Amino acid sequence: MDVSIKQQNGLTVLFVDGRLDTASVRDFENEYTAHLEAGTRIVLDLSRLEYISSAGIRAILLLAKELKNLKGSLAVSGLSGMVKEVFSLTGCDTLFPVFETASEAERGNWSTERSY
């Protein structure tokens, strides 16, 4: 798993590549922790994510909870294939704003009335 970060018009975009599973979840947590501050808006671009396990879902839920505590917010973009199916089956696609692309997230409507 590889994470690259881009600051884009007030958003922090985390591009996640590869597999987000038990073996890589600690690296993912270390990457996003470095970008948590009050009011941060993070977009997880998962368009290059090939696989996500329950450990990966848990890490994303923890990120969302931490952001909520900091009055920030989380959106997800680029869901496809198996990753999209996992988000749908777990209901995570209803917990966060979901956009086709990170650029769409920049222009989109983010609801802050979600619970996780």
Buried (B, 14 or more C-beta within 10 A) or exposed (E): BEBEBEEEEEBBBBBBBEBBBEEBBEEBBEBBEEBBEEEBBBBBBBBBBBBBBEBBBEBBBBBBEBBBEEEBBBBBBBBEEEBBEBBEEBEBBEBBBBBEBBBBBBEBEBEEEBEB
